[in-house]
């Protein structure tokens, strides 16, 4: 049985390389390529893909957003996240979304093909180094509401604007920000947003 694969990455060189690598084995066929997450979701739907490989950082819809959409539209399609930075927080979010493979872009070609087969068979593969880091780091210390507040802060909104957007009192938002900075051991909102992004919690 031939495994039908969709490859999604915003860099053409990466897309082309992955297509060549994954078209070489006799049991695999790259049926579509996509330059962003929205294209990837459409390609999975139209091609009836068995496995989709999603770059984490893509325009329009990032890899995690695309994974969530694929899971909703094509629950039998195996999802592999491919990333240049193995931040543990992204791994944890991926697992919650039903992603079955999480690998870095320096994964050898032969291993990539093995991961696709494993995911297609219903198994999982997580890059061992990323898995170890995720266990050491643990889950996000931020609540869902704190992540909302911090994400809006990262967009440049003032506390009053965040309060209006979330239908909260400004004092409540200020308390959330204080809690966030305390948890992340930083002394300003910019540093808090940076720390959370680097850990993969936003």
N, CA, C and O atoms as a DFTB+ gen file, in Angstrom:
808 C
 N C O
     1  1       0.842      -1.202       0.000
     2  2       0.000       0.000       0.000
     3  2       0.877       1.252       0.000
     4  3       1.806       1.367       0.800
     5  1       0.580       2.180      -0.893
     6  2       1.357       3.416      -0.986
     7  2       0.841       4.449       0.009
     8  3      -0.363       4.690       0.106
     9  1       1.766       5.051       0.744
    10  2       1.413       6.088       1.721
    11  2       1.346       7.427       0.995
    12  3       2.339       7.878       0.423
    13  1       0.187       8.056       1.018
    14  2      -0.005       9.352       0.350
    15  2       0.367      10.469       1.323
    16  3      -0.180      10.564       2.421
    17  1       1.308      11.310       0.896
    18  2       1.902      12.309       1.793
    19  2       1.686      13.721       1.261
    20  3       1.810      13.974       0.063
    21  1       1.361      14.637       2.175
    22  2       1.355      16.069       1.876
    23  2       2.502      16.703       2.649
    24  3       2.670      16.451       3.842
    25  1       3.287      17.522       1.971
    26  2       4.427      18.214       2.581
    27  2       4.126      19.707       2.624
    28  3       3.788      20.304       1.602
    29  1       4.247      20.309       3.801
    30  2       3.972      21.744       3.942
    31  2       5.133      22.456       4.622
    32  3       5.498      22.138       5.754
    33  1       5.702      23.413       3.921
    34  2       6.784      24.238       4.465
    35  2       6.809      25.533       3.669
    36  3       6.628      25.510       2.452
    37  1       7.031      26.664       4.337
    38  2       7.011      27.934       3.613
    39  2       8.281      28.173       2.803
    40  3       8.321      29.101       1.994
    41  1       9.311      27.366       2.998
    42  2      10.549      27.508       2.231
    43  2      10.554      26.500       1.083
    44  3      10.458      25.293       1.305
    45  1      10.668      27.004      -0.140
    46  2      10.591      26.123      -1.305
    47  2      11.704      25.085      -1.316
    48  3      11.472      23.938      -1.697
    49  1      12.901      25.466      -0.907
    50  2      14.016      24.525      -0.895
    51  2      13.707      23.332       0.004
    52  3      13.988      22.187      -0.351
    53  1      13.126      23.610       1.171
    54  2      12.764      22.534       2.102
    55  2      11.663      21.671       1.498
    56  3      11.736      20.443       1.551
    57  1      10.640      22.308       0.922
    58  2       9.547      21.554       0.285
    59  2      10.077      20.622      -0.793
    60  3       9.728      19.443      -0.845
    61  1      10.923      21.171      -1.650
    62  2      11.454      20.371      -2.754
    63  2      12.308      19.219      -2.238
    64  3      12.217      18.098      -2.738
    65  1      13.133      19.499      -1.242
    66  2      14.005      18.457      -0.684
    67  2      13.191      17.337      -0.049
    68  3      13.468      16.157      -0.262
    69  1      12.185      17.716       0.732
    70  2      11.340      16.709       1.377
    71  2      10.582      15.888       0.342
    72  3      10.419      14.677       0.496
    73  1      10.127      16.544      -0.700
    74  2       9.399      15.830      -1.754
    75  2      10.283      14.789      -2.426
    76  3       9.842      13.671      -2.692
    77  1      11.522      15.154      -2.697
    78  2      12.464      14.214      -3.323
    79  2      12.747      13.047      -2.382
    80  3      12.716      11.885      -2.788
    81  1      13.027      13.373      -1.113
    82  2      13.347      12.336      -0.119
    83  2      12.193      11.351       0.045
    84  3      12.400      10.138       0.085
    85  1      10.980      11.885       0.139
    86  2       9.834      11.033       0.454
    87  2       9.183      10.412      -0.778
    88  3       8.274       9.593      -0.647
    89  1       9.629      10.788      -1.959
    90  2       9.133      10.145      -3.178
    91  2      10.024       8.974      -3.578
    92  3       9.647       8.162      -4.423
    93  1      11.206       8.888      -2.970
    94  2      12.158       7.837      -3.331
    95  2      11.709       6.433      -2.913
    96  3      11.801       5.513      -3.726
    97  1      11.230       6.229      -1.683
    98  2      10.795       4.878      -1.293
    99  2       9.598       4.417      -2.126
   100  3       8.722       5.217      -2.456
   101  1       9.564       3.129      -2.463
   102  2       8.499       2.607      -3.315
   103  2       7.133       2.654      -2.650
   104  3       6.105       2.665      -3.328
   105  1       7.124       2.681      -1.313
   106  2       5.842       2.651      -0.605
   107  2       5.314       4.046      -0.267
   108  3       4.367       4.182       0.508
   109  1       5.930       5.090      -0.851
   110  2       5.510       6.456      -0.542
   111  2       5.280       7.272      -1.804
   112  3       5.922       7.054      -2.832
   113  1       4.346       8.220      -1.705
   114  2       4.065       9.116      -2.823
   115  2       3.663      10.481      -2.273
   116  3       2.679      10.592      -1.542
   117  1       4.420      11.518      -2.621
   118  2       4.060      12.880      -2.220
   119  2       2.986      13.362      -3.186
   120  3       3.262      13.615      -4.359
   121  1       1.766      13.487      -2.687
   122  2       0.628      13.815      -3.554
   123  2       0.378      15.314      -3.666
   124  3      -0.326      15.762      -4.572
   125  1       0.957      16.096      -2.738
   126  2       0.771      17.556      -2.791
   127  2       1.802      18.231      -1.909
   128  3       2.295      17.651      -0.942
   129  1       2.122      19.479      -2.263
   130  2       2.981      20.312      -1.421
   131  2       2.234      21.608      -1.137
   132  3       1.368      22.022      -1.907
   133  1       2.579      22.238      -0.026
   134  2       1.893      23.469       0.377
   135  2       2.898      24.441       0.971
   136  3       3.883      24.036       1.588
   137  1       2.635      25.737       0.775
   138  2       3.539      26.777       1.264
   139  2       3.070      27.404       2.567
   140  3       3.799      28.187       3.177
   141  1       1.856      27.066       2.998
   142  2       1.370      27.578       4.279
   143  2       0.378      26.583       4.872
   144  3      -0.007      25.611       4.221
   145  1      -0.028      26.834       6.106
   146  2      -0.887      25.895       6.800
   147  2      -2.255      25.729       6.176
   148  3      -2.789      24.620       6.133
   149  1      -2.831      26.824       5.688
   150  2      -4.158      26.746       5.068
   151  2      -4.119      25.895       3.804
   152  3      -5.022      25.094       3.561
   153  1      -3.071      26.069       3.000
   154  2      -2.908      25.240       1.804
   155  2      -2.752      23.774       2.185
   156  3      -3.263      22.889       1.499
   157  1      -2.045      23.525       3.278
   158  2      -1.825      22.146       3.727
   159  2      -3.138      21.467       4.095
   160  3      -3.381      20.321       3.716
   161  1      -3.977      22.174       4.830
   162  2      -5.274      21.613       5.231
   163  2      -6.115      21.300       3.998
   164  3      -6.736      20.240       3.915
   165  1      -6.133      22.224       3.044
   166  2      -6.888      22.005       1.808
   167  2      -6.330      20.822       1.025
   168  3      -7.090      20.027       0.472
   169  1      -5.001      20.702       0.977
   170  2      -4.364      19.608       0.234
   171  2      -4.679      18.255       0.860
   172  3      -4.922      17.282       0.147
   173  1      -4.676      18.190       2.187
   174  2      -5.018      16.940       2.876
   175  2      -6.442      16.528       2.528
   176  3      -6.717      15.359       2.257
   177  1      -7.329      17.495       2.538
   178  2      -8.736      17.225       2.247
   179  2      -8.917      16.768       0.797
   180  3      -9.627      15.798       0.531
   181  1      -8.277      17.466      -0.129
   182  2      -8.476      17.175      -1.551
   183  2      -7.760      15.901      -1.995
   184  3      -8.268      15.168      -2.844
   185  1      -6.587      15.634      -1.425
   186  2      -5.790      14.482      -1.859
   187  2      -6.080      13.224      -1.048
   188  3      -5.631      12.137      -1.410
   189  1      -6.822      13.363       0.039
   190  2      -7.071      12.207       0.895
   191  2      -5.777      11.646       1.452
   192  3      -5.553      10.436       1.421
   193  1      -4.925      12.526       1.961
   194  2      -3.591      12.127       2.414
   195  2      -3.647      11.193       3.619
   196  3      -4.550      11.269       4.452
   197  1      -2.654      10.315       3.684
   198  2      -2.499       9.419       4.834
   199  2      -1.646      10.064       5.920
   200  3      -1.869       9.845       7.111
   201  1      -0.667      10.862       5.494
   202  2       0.248      11.534       6.418
   203  2       0.514      12.944       5.897
   204  3       0.691      13.145       4.695
   205  1       0.542      13.914       6.802
   206  2       0.917      15.278       6.432
   207  2       2.099      15.699       7.291
   208  3       2.114      15.481       8.503
   209  1       3.085      16.305       6.647
   210  2       4.256      16.828       7.350
   211  2       4.133      18.342       7.365
   212  3       4.095      18.981       6.314
   213  1       4.071      18.909       8.562
   214  2       3.821      20.343       8.733
   215  2       5.014      21.039       9.367
   216  3       5.473      20.657      10.443
   217  1       5.509      22.062       8.687
   218  2       6.504      22.935       9.312
   219  2       5.809      23.687      10.445
   220  3       4.647      24.074      10.317
   221  1       6.511      23.891      11.536
   222  2       5.905      24.573      12.678
   223  2       5.646      26.046      12.378
   224  3       4.597      26.577      12.740
   225  1       6.598      26.711      11.716
   226  2       6.494      28.147      11.448
   227  2       6.097      28.395      10.000
   228  3       6.943      28.389       9.105
   229  1       4.807      28.614       9.776
   230  2       4.308      28.911       8.429
   231  2       3.364      30.104       8.490
   232  3       2.754      30.360       9.528
   233  1       3.240      30.837       7.382
   234  2       2.298      31.966       7.352
   235  2       0.854      31.492       7.220
   236  3       0.592      30.310       6.994
   237  1      -0.065      32.424       7.363
   238  2      -1.512      32.215       7.243
   239  2      -2.042      31.356       8.385
   240  3      -2.929      31.775       9.129
   241  1      -1.495      30.161       8.517
   242  2      -1.884      29.234       9.575
   243  2      -0.630      28.454       9.949
   244  3      -0.071      27.760       9.100
   245  1      -0.171      28.550      11.203
   246  2       1.072      27.868      11.565
   247  2       0.847      26.361      11.691
   248  3      -0.274      25.877      11.534
   249  1       1.916      25.633      11.973
   250  2       1.828      24.182      12.012
   251  2       0.843      23.643      13.027
   252  3       0.131      22.678      12.746
   253  1       0.789      24.251      14.207
   254  2      -0.133      23.785      15.239
   255  2      -1.581      24.080      14.863
   256  3      -2.465      23.254      15.088
   257  1      -1.820      25.248      14.294
   258  2      -3.176      25.588      13.843
   259  2      -3.617      24.656      12.718
   260  3      -4.764      24.213      12.675
   261  1      -2.687      24.366      11.810
   262  2      -2.996      23.451      10.713
   263  2      -3.254      22.042      11.240
   264  3      -4.151      21.349      10.761
   265  1      -2.464      21.624      12.227
   266  2      -2.655      20.295      12.818
   267  2      -4.049      20.160      13.418
   268  3      -4.711      19.135      13.256
   269  1      -4.481      21.203      14.109
   270  2      -5.813      21.178      14.716
   271  2      -6.901      21.072      13.642
   272  3      -7.876      20.339      13.806
   273  1      -6.722      21.809      12.549
   274  2      -7.702      21.773      11.458
   275  2      -7.701      20.418      10.753
   276  3      -8.761      19.895      10.408
   277  1      -6.518      19.854      10.539
   278  2      -6.424      18.530       9.909
   279  2      -7.092      17.484      10.788
   280  3      -7.826      16.628      10.294
   281  1      -6.839      17.551      12.078
   282  2      -7.444      16.582      12.997
   283  2      -8.967      16.648      12.938
   284  3      -9.642      15.621      13.022
   285  1      -9.508      17.862      12.793
   286  2     -10.961      18.021      12.724
   287  2     -11.527      17.514      11.399
   288  3     -12.595      16.904      11.369
   289  1     -10.806      17.770      10.303
   290  2     -11.325      17.428       8.974
   291  2     -10.955      16.025       8.515
   292  3     -11.718      15.382       7.794
   293  1      -9.783      15.550       8.932
   294  2      -9.302      14.236       8.481
   295  2      -8.664      13.504       9.660
   296  3      -7.441      13.383       9.728
   297  1      -9.489      13.015      10.586
   298  2      -8.962      12.425      11.824
   299  2      -8.066      11.206      11.627
   300  3      -7.294      10.861      12.521
   301  1      -8.158      10.548      10.468
   302  2      -7.324       9.370      10.219
   303  2      -5.959       9.726       9.633
   304  3      -5.097       8.857       9.502
   305  1      -5.761      10.981       9.284
   306  2      -4.480      11.416       8.701
   307  2      -3.438      11.582       9.803
   308  3      -3.663      12.305      10.774
   309  1      -2.303      10.911       9.650
   310  2      -1.217      11.056      10.622
   311  2      -0.517      12.391      10.438
   312  3      -0.277      12.822       9.310
   313  1      -0.190      13.041      11.538
   314  2       0.426      14.372      11.477
   315  2       1.833      14.326      12.053
   316  3       2.054      13.819      13.152
   317  1       2.782      14.865      11.287
   318  2       4.170      14.989      11.736
   319  2       4.532      16.467      11.725
   320  3       4.370      17.142      10.708
   321  1       5.018      16.966      12.844
   322  2       5.507      18.346      12.920
   323  2       7.010      18.340      12.678
   324  3       7.749      17.571      13.292
   325  1       7.445      19.204      11.782
   326  2       8.860      19.351      11.447
   327  2       9.283      20.755      11.853
   328  3       8.646      21.734      11.463
   329  1      10.344      20.858      12.628
   330  2      10.726      22.174      13.135
   331  2      12.235      22.360      13.156
   332  3      12.995      21.397      13.261
   333  1      12.649      23.607      13.055
   334  2      14.077      23.919      13.150
   335  2      14.485      24.183      14.589
   336  3      15.674      24.265      14.896
   337  1      13.495      24.316      15.477
   338  2      13.789      24.546      16.896
   339  2      12.876      23.668      17.735
   340  3      11.656      23.831      17.706
   341  1      13.445      22.762      18.465
   342  2      12.659      21.808      19.237
   343  2      12.263      22.316      20.604
   344  3      12.706      21.770      21.615
   345  1      11.445      23.341      20.659
   346  2      11.034      23.889      21.952
   347  2      10.035      22.953      22.619
   348  3       9.023      22.598      22.016
   349  1      10.311      22.548      23.866
   350  2       9.462      21.570      24.543
   351  2       7.996      21.965      24.629
   352  3       7.122      21.105      24.519
   353  1       7.709      23.247      24.825
   354  2       6.323      23.674      24.940
   355  2       5.521      23.368      23.687
   356  3       4.339      23.036      23.770
   357  1       6.159      23.478      22.522
   358  2       5.473      23.154      21.275
   359  2       5.183      21.659      21.188
   360  3       4.143      21.256      20.667
   361  1       6.096      20.842      21.694
   362  2       5.866      19.399      21.711
   363  2       4.628      19.072      22.537
   364  3       3.773      18.298      22.107
   365  1       4.540      19.655      23.703
   366  2       3.405      19.377      24.585
   367  2       2.090      19.797      23.934
   368  3       1.102      19.067      24.001
   369  1       2.078      20.961      23.312
   370  2       0.860      21.418      22.630
   371  2       0.530      20.510      21.452
   372  3      -0.640      20.227      21.193
   373  1       1.554      20.052      20.739
   374  2       1.343      19.162      19.599
   375  2       0.689      17.859      20.027
   376  3      -0.238      17.375      19.377
   377  1       1.175      17.295      21.119
   378  2       0.622      16.031      21.597
   379  2      -0.849      16.183      21.969
   380  3      -1.657      15.288      21.721
   381  1      -1.186      17.321      22.563
   382  2      -2.588      17.552      22.929
   383  2      -3.480      17.658      21.688
   384  3      -4.677      17.379      21.751
   385  1      -2.890      18.062      20.566
   386  2      -3.656      18.212      19.325
   387  2      -3.729      16.913      18.524
   388  3      -4.363      16.871      17.471
   389  1      -3.088      15.860      19.013
   390  2      -3.132      14.583      18.314
   391  2      -2.014      14.367      17.314
   392  3      -2.082      13.438      16.509
   393  1      -0.978      15.213      17.345
   394  2       0.187      15.021      16.478
   395  2       0.907      13.745      16.915
   396  3       1.080      13.502      18.109
   397  1       1.331      12.922      15.929
   398  2       1.972      11.653      16.274
   399  2       3.470      11.632      15.982
   400  3       4.164      10.689      16.363
   401  1       3.970      12.665      15.310
   402  2       5.401      12.742      15.051
   403  2       5.899      14.154      15.290
   404  3       5.240      15.119      14.903
   405  1       7.061      14.286      15.925
   406  2       7.632      15.611      16.192
   407  2       9.135      15.482      16.013
   408  3       9.814      14.872      16.839
   409  1       9.657      16.058      14.934
   410  2      11.062      15.887      14.595
   411  2      11.679      17.217      14.169
   412  3      10.975      18.165      13.822
   413  1      13.002      17.263      14.205
   414  2      13.714      18.471      13.796
   415  2      14.152      18.356      12.338
   416  3      14.177      17.265      11.769
   417  1      14.493      19.489      11.750
   418  2      14.846      19.518      10.331
   419  2      16.206      18.901      10.036
   420  3      16.562      18.728       8.871
   421  1      16.971      18.566      11.070
   422  2      18.239      17.887      10.816
   423  2      18.103      16.366      10.935
   424  3      19.105      15.654      10.994
   425  1      16.872      15.874      10.969
   426  2      16.632      14.431      10.984
   427  2      17.127      13.818       9.674
   428  3      16.798      14.333       8.605
   429  1      17.914      12.724       9.723
   430  2      18.405      12.092       8.489
   431  2      17.260      11.631       7.590
   432  3      16.179      11.289       8.070
   433  1      17.508      11.627       6.292
   434  2      16.472      11.276       5.322
   435  2      15.878       9.897       5.581
   436  3      14.658       9.732       5.545
   437  1      16.730       8.907       5.841
   438  2      16.232       7.547       6.074
   439  2      15.341       7.497       7.304
   440  3      14.338       6.785       7.327
   441  1      15.715       8.257       8.324
   442  2      14.912       8.278       9.550
   443  2      13.559       8.931       9.292
   444  3      12.543       8.488       9.828
   445  1      13.541       9.974       8.478
   446  2      12.289      10.659       8.159
   447  2      11.301       9.689       7.522
   448  3      10.120       9.683       7.869
   449  1      11.784       8.873       6.593
   450  2      10.913       7.887       5.951
   451  2      10.389       6.884       6.971
   452  3       9.222       6.494       6.918
   453  1      11.244       6.466       7.898
   454  2      10.817       5.532       8.950
   455  2       9.740       6.155       9.837
   456  3       8.785       5.486      10.232
   457  1       9.907       7.448      10.147
   458  2       8.924       8.148      10.983
   459  2       7.574       8.187      10.277
   460  3       6.539       7.960      10.904
   461  1       7.577       8.471       8.980
   462  2       6.329       8.502       8.212
   463  2       5.644       7.137       8.271
   464  3       4.433       7.057       8.478
   465  1       6.417       6.068       8.089
   466  2       5.833       4.717       8.158
   467  2       5.257       4.434       9.540
   468  3       4.167       3.877       9.673
   469  1       6.000       4.823      10.555
   470  2       5.569       4.575      11.931
   471  2       4.273       5.321      12.248
   472  3       3.355       4.758      12.844
   473  1       4.207       6.572      11.851
   474  2       3.010       7.382      12.092
   475  2       1.828       6.838      11.290
   476  3       0.704       6.783      11.787
   477  1       2.091       6.437      10.049
   478  2       1.025       5.874       9.211
   479  2       0.454       4.600       9.824
   480  3      -0.733       4.310       9.670
   481  1       1.298       3.841      10.516
   482  2       0.862       2.591      11.146
   483  2       0.152       2.826      12.477
   484  3      -0.291       1.880      13.129
   485  1       0.047       4.101      12.875
   486  2      -0.647       4.422      14.120
   487  2       0.265       4.638      15.303
   488  3      -0.199       4.850      16.424
   489  1       1.579       4.583      15.057
   490  2       2.539       4.781      16.140
   491  2       2.911       6.238      16.312
   492  3       2.371       7.124      15.649
   493  1       3.842       6.463      17.216
   494  2       4.344       7.814      17.486
   495  2       5.860       7.824      17.379
   496  3       6.526       6.816      17.615
   497  1       6.392       8.997      17.015
   498  2       7.840       9.192      17.113
   499  2       8.106      10.620      17.557
   500  3       7.664      11.577      16.922
   501  1       8.827      10.746      18.646
   502  2       9.233      12.052      19.162
   503  2      10.748      12.091      19.190
   504  3      11.384      11.168      19.699
   505  1      11.328      13.147      18.652
   506  2      12.778      13.304      18.723
   507  2      13.217      13.138      20.173
   508  3      12.739      13.866      21.043
   509  1      14.123      12.189      20.455
   510  2      14.494      11.879      21.843
   511  2      15.010      13.078      22.637
   512  3      14.697      13.218      23.820
   513  1      15.790      13.935      22.001
   514  2      16.339      15.093      22.715
   515  2      15.228      16.066      23.118
   516  3      15.240      16.613      24.221
   517  1      14.275      16.275      22.218
   518  2      13.158      17.162      22.535
   519  2      12.312      16.560      23.647
   520  3      11.860      17.271      24.545
   521  1      12.098      15.245      23.587
   522  2      11.308      14.575      24.620
   523  2      11.961      14.720      25.989
   524  3      11.277      14.959      26.984
   525  1      13.276      14.575      26.038
   526  2      14.004      14.717      27.304
   527  2      13.873      16.134      27.847
   528  3      13.644      16.332      29.040
   529  1      14.021      17.118      26.963
   530  2      13.891      18.516      27.383
   531  2      12.483      18.810      27.895
   532  3      12.307      19.548      28.864
   533  1      11.484      18.225      27.235
   534  2      10.099      18.460      27.641
   535  2       9.833      17.901      29.030
   536  3       9.141      18.524      29.835
   537  1      10.382      16.730      29.309
   538  2      10.208      16.134      30.633
   539  2      10.886      16.978      31.701
   540  3      10.361      17.143      32.802
   541  1      12.065      17.515      31.365
   542  2      12.804      18.332      32.336
   543  2      12.093      19.656      32.598
   544  3      12.069      20.149      33.726
   545  1      11.515      20.221      31.546
   546  2      10.870      21.526      31.674
   547  2       9.508      21.443      32.345
   548  3       9.118      22.342      33.091
   549  1       8.790      20.363      32.077
   550  2       7.435      20.238      32.615
   551  2       6.463      21.071      31.802
   552  3       6.829      21.625      30.765
   553  1       5.220      21.164      32.270
   554  2       4.195      21.898      31.546
   555  2       4.307      23.397      31.751
   556  3       5.107      23.873      32.556
   557  1       3.501      24.122      31.018
   558  2       3.486      25.576      31.145
   559  2       2.980      25.982      32.524
   560  3       1.980      25.443      32.998
   561  1       3.653      26.917      33.167
   562  2       3.177      27.394      34.468
   563  2       2.026      28.394      34.334
   564  3       1.420      28.792      35.328
   565  1       1.735      28.793      33.098
   566  2       0.724      29.823      32.867
   567  2      -0.656      29.205      32.668
   568  3      -0.804      28.175      32.011
   569  1      -1.652      29.848      33.243
   570  2      -3.034      29.419      33.023
   571  2      -3.475      29.854      31.628
   572  3      -2.805      30.651      30.972
   573  1      -4.610      29.320      31.185
   574  2      -5.135      29.693      29.869
   575  2      -5.394      31.196      29.793
   576  3      -5.093      31.825      28.778
   577  1      -5.942      31.771      30.846
   578  2      -6.224      33.208      30.862
   579  2      -4.925      34.012      30.842
   580  3      -4.840      35.034      30.163
   581  1      -3.913      33.554      31.586
   582  2      -2.626      34.253      31.584
   583  2      -2.003      34.222      30.195
   584  3      -1.393      35.203      29.769
   585  1      -2.149      33.118      29.492
   586  2      -1.619      33.042      28.125
   587  2      -2.352      34.017      27.205
   588  3      -1.737      34.639      26.339
   589  1      -3.655      34.149      27.391
   590  2      -4.430      35.119      26.601
   591  2      -3.926      36.537      26.847
   592  3      -3.692      37.299      25.909
   593  1      -3.765      36.875      28.116
   594  2      -3.305      38.214      28.486
   595  2      -1.924      38.481      27.902
   596  3      -1.675      39.549      27.344
   597  1      -1.034      37.512      28.032
   598  2       0.335      37.698      27.563
   599  2       0.392      37.781      26.038
   600  3       1.175      38.558      25.490
   601  1      -0.421      36.997      25.356
   602  2      -0.448      37.045      23.891
   603  2      -0.894      38.422      23.403
   604  3      -0.317      38.965      22.461
   605  1      -1.912      38.981      24.039
   606  2      -2.386      40.316      23.652
   607  2      -1.359      41.384      23.995
   608  3      -1.190      42.356      23.259
   609  1      -0.679      41.195      25.110
   610  2       0.391      42.126      25.473
   611  2       1.489      42.102      24.415
   612  3       2.056      43.137      24.066
   613  1       1.779      40.906      23.913
   614  2       2.796      40.765      22.877
   615  2       2.416      41.436      21.574
   616  3       3.282      41.747      20.755
   617  1       1.114      41.663      21.375
   618  2       0.648      42.380      20.185
   619  2       0.761      43.889      20.355
   620  3       0.456      44.650      19.437
   621  1       1.204      44.319      21.542
   622  2       1.394      45.742      21.783
   623  2       0.218      46.440      22.440
   624  3       0.212      47.666      22.550
   625  1      -0.772      45.686      22.878
   626  2      -1.936      46.302      23.518
   627  2      -1.596      46.773      24.928
   628  3      -0.836      46.124      25.646
   629  1      -2.169      47.911      25.314
   630  2      -2.017      48.408      26.682
   631  2      -2.922      47.603      27.606
   632  3      -3.818      46.894      27.149
   633  1      -2.679      47.720      28.919
   634  2      -3.484      46.970      29.881
   635  2      -4.970      47.279      29.735
   636  3      -5.808      46.380      29.812
   637  1      -5.291      48.553      29.525
   638  2      -6.699      48.938      29.375
   639  2      -7.315      48.299      28.133
   640  3      -8.482      47.907      28.144
   641  1      -6.530      48.197      27.066
   642  2      -7.027      47.584      25.831
   643  2      -7.215      46.080      25.998
   644  3      -8.180      45.503      25.497
   645  1      -6.277      45.454      26.711
   646  2      -6.407      44.019      26.993
   647  2      -7.661      43.772      27.826
   648  3      -8.414      42.830      27.578
   649  1      -7.869      44.636      28.819
   650  2      -9.050      44.509      29.675
   651  2     -10.327      44.597      28.846
   652  3     -11.254      43.810      29.037
   653  1     -10.370      45.554      27.928
   654  2     -11.542      45.701      27.077
   655  2     -11.751      44.500      26.175
   656  3     -12.879      44.046      25.984
   657  1     -10.665      43.988      25.623
   658  2     -10.758      42.838      24.714
   659  2     -11.274      41.594      25.439
   660  3     -12.055      40.820      24.885
   661  1     -10.827      41.413      26.683
   662  2     -11.191      40.204      27.434
   663  2     -12.365      40.410      28.390
   664  3     -12.741      39.499      29.127
   665  1     -12.936      41.607      28.371
   666  2     -14.067      41.934      29.262
   667  2     -13.687      41.738      30.731
   668  3     -14.422      41.124      31.505
   669  1     -12.533      42.269      31.087
   670  2     -12.044      42.198      32.459
   671  2     -11.781      43.606      32.978
   672  3     -11.658      44.553      32.201
   673  1     -11.696      43.732      34.295
   674  2     -11.292      45.007      34.885
   675  2      -9.798      45.203      34.645
   676  3      -9.036      44.237      34.614
   677  1      -9.385      46.460      34.477
   678  2      -7.962      46.723      34.237
   679  2      -7.113      46.226      35.400
   680  3      -6.007      45.728      35.191
   681  1      -7.619      46.358      36.616
   682  2      -6.880      45.870      37.776
   683  2      -6.677      44.364      37.738
   684  3      -5.646      43.856      38.181
   685  1      -7.660      43.655      37.208
   686  2      -7.542      42.197      37.082
   687  2      -6.450      41.839      36.086
   688  3      -5.664      40.922      36.321
   689  1      -6.403      42.561      34.975
   690  2      -5.363      42.323      33.975
   691  2      -3.992      42.628      34.566
   692  3      -3.027      41.903      34.323
   693  1      -3.913      43.708      35.348
   694  2      -2.647      44.060      35.992
   695  2      -2.196      42.930      36.929
   696  3      -1.009      42.608      36.998
   697  1      -3.142      42.341      37.638
   698  2      -2.814      41.225      38.533
   699  2      -2.333      40.007      37.747
   700  3      -1.404      39.315      38.164
   701  1      -2.977      39.751      36.604
   702  2      -2.535      38.642      35.757
   703  2      -1.099      38.866      35.293
   704  3      -0.278      37.949      35.327
   705  1      -0.800      40.095      34.859
   706  2       0.552      40.388      34.380
   707  2       1.570      40.229      35.493
   708  3       2.668      39.722      35.263
   709  1       1.220      40.653      36.686
   710  2       2.120      40.503      37.824
   711  2       2.392      39.028      38.100
   712  3       3.529      38.636      38.362
   713  1       1.344      38.220      38.038
   714  2       1.487      36.783      38.255
   715  2       2.355      36.144      37.175
   716  3       3.201      35.298      37.463
   717  1       2.135      36.558      35.935
   718  2       2.916      36.027      34.815
   719  2       4.397      36.322      35.002
   720  3       5.235      35.430      34.875
   721  1       4.717      37.574      35.304
   722  2       6.119      37.964      35.457
   723  2       6.767      37.245      36.630
   724  3       7.946      36.896      36.581
   725  1       5.992      37.027      37.679
   726  2       6.511      36.297      38.830
   727  2       6.808      34.842      38.457
   728  3       7.860      34.309      38.809
   729  1       5.888      34.214      37.752
   730  2       6.074      32.813      37.356
   731  2       7.255      32.632      36.414
   732  3       7.966      31.630      36.488
   733  1       7.462      33.597      35.530
   734  2       8.528      33.490      34.537
   735  2       9.833      34.125      35.003
   736  3      10.840      34.096      34.295
   737  1       9.800      34.697      36.203
   738  2      10.986      35.303      36.813
   739  2      11.590      36.389      35.921
   740  3      12.794      36.405      35.664
   741  1      10.726      37.296      35.454
   742  2      11.166      38.437      34.649
   743  2      10.554      39.698      35.246
   744  3       9.653      39.626      36.083
   745  1      11.053      40.860      34.807
   746  2      10.588      42.098      35.434
   747  2       9.837      43.037      34.498
   748  3       9.547      44.175      34.869
   749  1       9.515      42.569      33.273
   750  2       8.702      43.407      32.392
   751  2       7.929      42.541      31.402
   752  3       8.215      41.357      31.227
   753  1       6.943      43.163      30.761
   754  2       6.046      42.416      29.877
   755  2       6.746      41.896      28.625
   756  3       6.447      40.801      28.148
   757  1       7.674      42.684      28.099
   758  2       8.394      42.259      26.896
   759  2       9.197      40.998      27.181
   760  3       9.182      40.050      26.395
   761  1       9.896      40.994      28.309
   762  2      10.692      39.824      28.686
   763  2       9.801      38.618      28.949
   764  3      10.173      37.487      28.636
   765  1       8.625      38.857      29.523
   766  2       7.690      37.760      29.795
   767  2       7.217      37.123      28.492
   768  3       7.180      35.899      28.363
   769  1       6.860      37.962      27.536
   770  2       6.401      37.450      26.246
   771  2       7.509      36.673      25.553
   772  3       7.263      35.603      24.996
   773  1       8.731      37.205      25.582
   774  2       9.866      36.533      24.953
   775  2      10.121      35.173      25.604
   776  3      10.325      34.176      24.912
   777  1      10.109      35.140      26.935
   778  2      10.373      33.892      27.655
   779  2       9.322      32.836      27.337
   780  3       9.650      31.667      27.136
   781  1       8.066      33.248      27.294
   782  2       6.992      32.296      27.010
   783  2       7.069      31.785      25.576
   784  3       6.826      30.605      25.324
   785  1       7.405      32.666      24.635
   786  2       7.547      32.252      23.239
   787  2       8.692      31.263      23.082
   788  3       8.559      30.255      22.388
   789  1       9.818      31.555      23.728
   790  2      10.983      30.686      23.599
   791  2      10.732      29.305      24.190
   792  3      11.302      28.315      23.730
   793  1       9.880      29.240      25.206
   794  2       9.555      27.953      25.823
   795  2       8.456      27.217      25.065
   796  3       8.185      26.048      25.339
   797  1       7.821      27.905      24.106
   798  2       6.748      27.283      23.352
   799  2       5.410      27.310      24.045
   800  3       4.529      26.511      23.726
   801  1       5.240      28.216      24.992
   802  2       3.990      28.293      25.761
   803  2       2.980      29.245      25.140
   804  3       1.843      29.327      25.606
   805  1       3.374      29.963      24.101
   806  2       2.448      30.852      23.379
   807  2       2.368      30.419      21.919
   808  3       1.646      31.031      21.133
